[in-house]
Amino acid sequence: MTSASKGFTINSKNMILANVQKVQNLLKYTFGIVPIVAGLDKFTNLLTDWSQYMSTGLIEALPVDIGIFMGIIGVVEIAAGVVVFVRTIIGGYIVALWLTLIALVLIFTGNHFDVAVRDLVMAIAALSLVKLSE
């Protein structure tokens, strides 16, 4: 049975593979750039005041000032974005886990459920990047 008789030609398979590659690249650049930008913004707060997403109980429990804590978070996010570029599968898992943890924190604080849902959707997209990269 030829590939044409199965409903696919060589050209259509190549086109599908090319489209998969485009989607993989789009996700790779998204999950490389966005964590880096968000991480850098932890130092500037140009996009938003990131501390608003933290519960007051968590802020009070921190052993360091919230500004220092946000700086640490920023460094972690920048590193995660860089890992996506150099080790896509590992970076994709890191970003997916990070986004899931952020969503759980938001859910448990009882605020920003809309952001939690978006973070969970982005975590699924990061896992999609992992699967496309395997």
N, C-alpha and C positions, 0 to 999 in steps of 0.2 A: 504494500500500500504506500503510495507516494505521499509526501507531505501535502501536496495540492489536493489530493482526494480526501484528506482529513479536514479540509476547510482552511488550511493555512498554507501560504506559499513561503518560500524562503524570504522574500521581500517583506511580507507581513510580520514574520518572526523577527527580522532585523529591525523593523520599525518599532515593534513592541519593546525589544531590548533597548533601542535608542531612547524611547520614551521613559522606560524604567530608569535608565542612566540619568536622564534629565531630572526626574523626580528625586532620585537619590542626591544629585548635586544640589538641587534646590533645598532639600532638607538639611544637607550637610552645611551649606552656607548659612541657612537660617539658625541652626543650632550651634554653629560656631560663632557667628556674629552677635546674636541676641544676648547670650550670656556674657560676652565680653562687654557689650554696651551697658547692660544692666549692672555688671560688676563695677565698671568705671563710674557709673552714676551713683553708686553707694558713697562715693567720695564727694560728689558735687550736688546731688539731689536736684538736678535740672529737670529730670523727667517727673519725679515725684518725691515726696518725703517718705522714704522707705520705712521709717520707724512707725508709721501709722498702721502698718500691717502686723506689728508685734503686740501681743497682749501686755497690759501693764504688769501683770503678775510675772511674765517672763522677763520683762525689762528690769523689774525689781530684783529678780533672782540672778541676774547676770553678775559675774564677778568683776566685770569691766564696764566702763562707760558705754552707752549705746552707740556713740560715734565710733569708738574703737571696735565694737562688735560688728557694726555695719561694714567697717573697713575690712575686717576678717572675712565676712560674708562676700564682700566684693572681690577679694583676692581668690576665694574659692570659685566664684562664678567665672572670673577671668580664666583661671586655670582650666575649668571644665570646658569652656569654649575653645581654648587652645588644644586640648586633648581631642576634641571632636575633629579638628583639622588634621592632627598628626596620627591619631589612632581612633578612627571613626567608630568602630564597634564599641570599644571601651568608653569613649566619650559619650556615645549615644546612651549607653547604660547609665553613666554617671548623671547626665542631664535628666534622663527619665526619673531616676531615683530622687534627684534634687527637687524636681518639680513636684513629684508626689509628696515628698516631705513638706514642702512649702504649702501644698494644698491641705494636707492634714493639719498643719499648724493653724491655718486659716479656719478650717472647719471647727477645730476644737476651741478656738477663741470666740466662735459664734459670730464672726463678722466677715465681710468680704466674701460671701459664698460665690458671687459671680466670678471673682478672681480665682477662687479655688477650682471651680468648674473649668475655667479656661486653662489653668495650670495642668489639670488632669488630662484635658484634651491634648495639650502640648506634650505631655509625657507619653501619651499614646503615639503621637507623631514621632517623637524621638525613638520610641521602640520600633516604629516602622522604618526609620532610618537604619537601625541596627539590622533588621531583617533584610532590607535591600542591600546592605553592605556585606552580608555573610557570603 
